[in-house]
Amino acid sequence: MTRRARRSWVPLVFVVLAGGVLGHVLAEAASAFSPLSFLARSVEPGLDPALHVDLGLVTFTLGFTVRLNLAVLLGVLFAVWLWRWV
């Protein structure tokens, strides 16, 4: 029985990010067309407003927001599908 070599997870992270960026670009382009505008409706979970801690000597600010929509999800799924078959 042959074993398949394990791939590194670092390139997969870049593939998923590239799929998300591609999906975001497609969502922005689709938002201009009325029949495809549902692809651009997004949900933005995250820390808003950012968490701010002032200790006098040091100040920390922590915040993030993830903008998700259907086109981003489709872009990520397509990128992972390509990654699996390449």
N, C-alpha and C positions, 0 to 999 in steps of 0.2 A: 504494500500500500504506500503510495507516495504522499508526502506531506507538502502542502502548499507553503511557500515561504511567507512569513509575516511581513507586512509592510510597516513602515514607520508611520506614526500618527501625525507627524508634523506636516507632511505634504497634504494630508487629508484636511487639516485645519485650513490650509491655504485654499484648497479646492472649495470647501464649504463657504469661506469668506468671499471667494470670487463668484460663486453662485449667488450669494446674497447680494453682492454689488450689482451683478447682472440683472437680478430680479428687481432691484430697486430702480435701476435705469429704465427697465421695461415698464415698471409701474408709473414712473414719472411721464413716460411717453404715452402710456395708455390713458392717463388721466385727462388728456386733452380730447379724447374721443368718448362721447357719451355712452355708446354701447359697452365699452371696455372700462368704464370708470370704476366698476366694482373691484377691479384688480388693485386699485390704488387706495382703497379705504384701509386705514391702518389703526393698529392698537399700539400704544406706547407705554409698556410697563417699565418701571424703574424708580429710582429715587428722585423725586421732583417735589420740592426744591432739594438741593444737595445738602448733605449732612455737613455741618460746619462746627468744628471744635476749636476754640481759642484757649490755649493754655498759658497765654501771656508771652512765653518765650517762643513757642512754636504754635503755628496755626495749621490745622488739617482741614481739607475740604474733600469730601468723597461724594461722588454722584455719578450716575449712569442712567441712560435711557436706551431701550432697545425698541426700534421702530419696525414692527412686523406687519406685513400685509400678504395677501394671497400670492402676488407675483414674486415676492421674496421667497416664500415657501416653495413655490414651483421652481424657482431658480436653484435653490439649495437641493431639492430632490433631484433635479436634472443633473446637477454637478456630481452628486453622490452616485447616481446611476452611471454616469460616464466614468467616474473613478472606479466603480466596481468592474466595468467591462473593458477597461483599458489596461 
